Amino acid sequence: MIFLTGVVLAIFVVPDQWRVPVVIGFAILEVVETTVTWRLSRRWAPKVGAETLIGATGIAVTECRLTGVVRVRGEEWQARCDTGVDAGERVRVHGRDRLTLLIEPEE
């Protein structure tokens, strides 16, 4: 997009003797911007999936006496709780077993 802006400026705005340097300058700017963005995006691993929910808090949707359903970060998950929680109670995720979250009541 930066390069396209440079070409449009070179055609319609810039005097004749400056057209080639403007296009070259915008091409260099485009390459630098793309390189910097690419390197920054590869610096950190994406944070997605069920493992990112460990430590998050949520609310029990159903009564969880051994198993139930909880809502964490706007998504509903199957959950297992050894101590048991009532519906509407706040919970904290302390682990996971495949796609089942292991929860405990939040203090």
Buried (B, 14 or more C-beta within 10 A) or exposed (E): EBBEEBBEBBEEEBEEEEBEEBBEEBBEBBEEEEEEEEEEEEEEEEEEEBEEBEEEBBBBBBBBEEEBBBBBEEEEBBBBBEEEBEEEBEBBBEBBEEEBBBBBBEE
